[in-house]
Amino acid sequence: MVEAHERSIEKEGTHSSGVFIALVPWILFTVIAEHGTLKLASIAALLIAAGIALRGILMGRPKLLELGAVAAFVAFTVVAFTADASLGEFVERYARAIAAALLALIAFASLASVPFTEQYAREEVPRELWSTPTFKSVNRRLTLMWGTVFAAMVPFHIAAGAIDTRPTNILLNWVIPIGLVVWGIKQTSVIAESEEA
């Protein structure tokens, strides 16, 4: 009975909306960078990222993904306002690839200590379950999967920047990355359910 309850709770913890809220600045950055300027995209994403991170800090639960977003968008903002024209143009052209690579780096780096998905799952799962093998396994697998999804986006974004035509932009900057995210969301359920079996 306790094991079934533990699995039910751990599965709920893997569907935390907090992790998706933490991705909002990254999504906003991508949309604004496409339709605006690197300066506007960087500032908007930084403000949103700081607001999201501040909430976690004030609650005494800062999260690597949120702090990483603040650091990333501080760096993008500095580059946007201080880089020479050629570097600025390069970063603007490949901003999505750089952002996806940074997300992958954050995810993979978190595996060295606390997987980033675990930080969000802990908000929904009782403390006594945090050290269980199932909870740890689910979150390691989820973090590895999301890191892979983010890393898989990088070559498509690079190709879109290099080819730089409207059709390739739509396919490589939008259709394929959105498909990868949808796949990741579905895999989140699959991974959680596989632990229940």
C-alpha positions as CSV (number, residue, x, y, z in Angstrom):
1,M,0.0,0.0,0.0
2,V,2.8,2.4,0.9
3,E,4.7,1.5,-2.3
4,A,1.6,2.2,-4.4
5,H,1.1,5.6,-2.6
6,E,4.8,6.4,-3.1
7,R,4.6,5.7,-6.9
8,S,1.4,7.7,-7.2
9,I,2.9,10.7,-5.5
10,E,6.2,10.4,-7.4
11,K,4.3,10.3,-10.7
12,E,2.4,13.5,-9.8
13,G,5.7,15.1,-8.9
14,T,7.0,14.5,-12.4
15,H,4.2,16.6,-13.9
16,S,5.1,19.7,-12.0
17,S,4.1,22.9,-13.8
18,G,6.9,24.8,-12.2
19,V,9.5,23.4,-14.6
20,F,7.4,24.6,-17.5
21,I,7.0,28.1,-15.9
22,A,10.8,28.2,-15.6
23,L,11.0,27.7,-19.4
24,V,8.9,30.8,-20.1
25,P,11.8,33.2,-20.4
26,W,13.6,30.9,-22.9
27,I,10.4,30.6,-25.0
28,L,9.8,34.4,-24.8
29,F,13.4,35.0,-25.8
30,T,13.0,32.8,-28.9
31,V,9.8,34.4,-30.0
32,I,11.1,38.0,-29.5
33,A,14.5,37.3,-31.0
34,E,12.6,36.1,-34.1
35,H,10.4,39.1,-34.4
36,G,12.3,41.8,-32.6
37,T,15.9,42.5,-31.7
38,L,18.4,40.7,-29.5
39,K,18.4,43.7,-27.2
40,L,14.6,43.5,-26.7
41,A,14.6,39.7,-26.4
42,S,17.4,39.7,-23.9
43,I,15.9,42.4,-21.6
44,A,12.4,40.8,-21.7
45,A,13.7,37.3,-21.0
46,L,16.0,38.6,-18.2
47,L,13.1,40.5,-16.5
48,I,10.9,37.4,-16.6
49,A,13.7,35.1,-15.6
50,A,14.6,37.3,-12.6
51,G,11.0,37.4,-11.5
52,I,10.7,33.6,-11.6
53,A,14.1,33.1,-9.9
54,L,13.3,35.7,-7.2
55,R,10.2,33.7,-6.2
56,G,12.3,30.6,-5.6
57,I,15.0,32.6,-3.8
58,L,12.5,34.3,-1.5
59,M,10.9,30.9,-0.7
60,G,14.3,29.5,0.2
61,R,14.2,27.1,-2.8
62,P,16.4,28.5,-5.6
63,K,16.5,26.3,-8.6
64,L,19.4,25.8,-11.0
65,L,17.3,26.2,-14.1
66,E,15.9,29.5,-12.9
67,L,19.3,30.8,-11.8
68,G,20.9,29.6,-15.0
69,A,18.3,31.5,-17.0
70,V,19.1,34.7,-15.2
71,A,22.8,34.2,-15.8
72,A,22.2,33.4,-19.5
73,F,20.0,36.4,-20.1
74,V,22.4,38.7,-18.3
75,A,25.1,37.5,-20.7
76,F,22.8,37.9,-23.7
77,T,22.0,41.4,-22.6
78,V,25.6,42.3,-22.1
79,V,26.5,41.0,-25.5
80,A,23.5,42.7,-27.1
81,F,24.5,46.1,-25.8
82,T,28.3,45.9,-25.8
83,A,29.4,43.6,-28.6
84,D,30.7,45.0,-31.9
85,A,28.4,44.7,-34.9
86,S,29.8,41.4,-36.3
87,L,29.6,39.6,-32.9
88,G,26.2,41.1,-32.3
89,E,25.0,39.9,-35.7
90,F,26.4,36.4,-35.1
91,V,24.8,36.1,-31.6
92,E,21.5,37.4,-33.0
93,R,21.6,34.9,-35.9
94,Y,22.5,31.9,-33.6
95,A,20.7,33.0,-30.4
96,R,18.3,30.1,-30.4
97,A,21.1,27.6,-30.8
98,I,23.1,29.3,-28.0
99,A,20.0,29.3,-25.8
100,A,19.2,25.6,-26.4
101,A,22.9,24.7,-25.8
102,L,22.8,26.6,-22.5
103,L,19.6,24.8,-21.5
104,A,21.2,21.4,-22.3
105,L,24.3,22.4,-20.3
106,I,22.2,23.3,-17.3
107,A,20.3,20.1,-17.5
108,F,23.3,17.9,-17.9
109,A,25.3,19.8,-15.2
110,S,22.5,19.3,-12.7
111,L,23.0,15.5,-13.0
112,A,26.2,15.9,-11.1
113,S,24.2,16.9,-8.0
114,V,20.5,17.3,-8.0
115,P,18.7,16.8,-11.3
116,F,16.9,19.9,-12.2
117,T,13.5,18.1,-12.5
118,E,13.9,16.9,-8.9
119,Q,14.0,20.4,-7.7
120,Y,10.5,20.9,-9.1
121,A,9.2,17.5,-8.1
122,R,10.1,18.2,-4.5
123,E,7.5,20.9,-4.4
124,E,4.8,18.3,-4.9
125,V,6.2,15.2,-3.2
126,P,6.4,14.7,0.6
127,R,10.0,15.1,1.9
128,E,10.1,11.5,3.2
129,L,10.0,10.3,-0.5
130,W,12.8,12.5,-1.8
131,S,15.5,9.9,-1.1
132,T,13.6,6.9,-2.4
133,P,15.2,5.0,-5.3
134,T,12.1,5.5,-7.5
135,F,12.0,9.2,-7.0
136,K,15.7,9.6,-7.7
137,S,15.5,7.3,-10.8
138,V,12.5,9.1,-12.3
139,N,14.2,12.5,-12.0
140,R,17.6,11.4,-13.3
141,R,15.9,9.9,-16.3
142,L,13.7,13.0,-16.8
143,T,16.6,15.4,-16.6
144,L,18.7,13.3,-18.9
145,M,15.8,13.1,-21.4
146,W,15.2,16.9,-21.3
147,G,18.9,17.6,-21.6
148,T,18.9,15.5,-24.7
149,V,15.8,17.3,-26.1
150,F,17.5,20.7,-25.6
151,A,20.8,19.4,-27.1
152,A,18.9,17.9,-30.1
153,M,17.6,21.4,-30.9
154,V,21.0,22.9,-31.3
155,P,22.0,21.6,-34.7
156,F,18.6,22.5,-36.2
157,H,18.9,26.1,-34.9
158,I,22.5,26.3,-36.2
159,A,21.3,25.1,-39.6
160,A,18.5,27.6,-39.6
161,G,20.9,30.4,-38.9
162,A,23.3,29.3,-41.5
163,I,20.8,28.7,-44.3
164,D,18.7,31.8,-43.2
165,T,15.6,31.4,-45.4
166,R,12.0,31.6,-44.3
167,P,11.1,28.0,-45.1
168,T,14.2,26.6,-43.2
169,N,13.5,29.1,-40.4
170,I,10.0,27.7,-40.0
171,L,11.0,24.1,-40.2
172,L,14.3,24.2,-38.2
173,N,13.6,27.0,-35.6
174,W,10.0,26.1,-35.0
175,V,8.5,22.9,-36.3
176,I,11.3,20.5,-35.3
177,P,12.0,22.1,-31.9
178,I,8.3,22.2,-31.0
179,G,8.0,18.5,-32.1
180,L,11.0,17.7,-29.8
181,V,9.3,19.5,-26.9
182,V,6.0,17.6,-27.5
183,W,7.9,14.4,-27.7
184,G,9.6,15.3,-24.4
185,I,6.3,16.0,-22.7
186,K,4.9,12.6,-23.8
187,Q,8.1,10.9,-22.7
188,T,7.7,12.5,-19.3
189,S,4.5,10.5,-18.8
190,V,6.1,7.4,-20.3
191,I,9.0,7.6,-17.9
192,A,6.8,8.1,-14.9
193,E,4.5,5.3,-15.9
194,S,7.4,2.9,-16.5
195,E,8.4,3.4,-12.9
196,E,4.9,2.3,-11.7
197,A,5.1,-1.0,-13.5
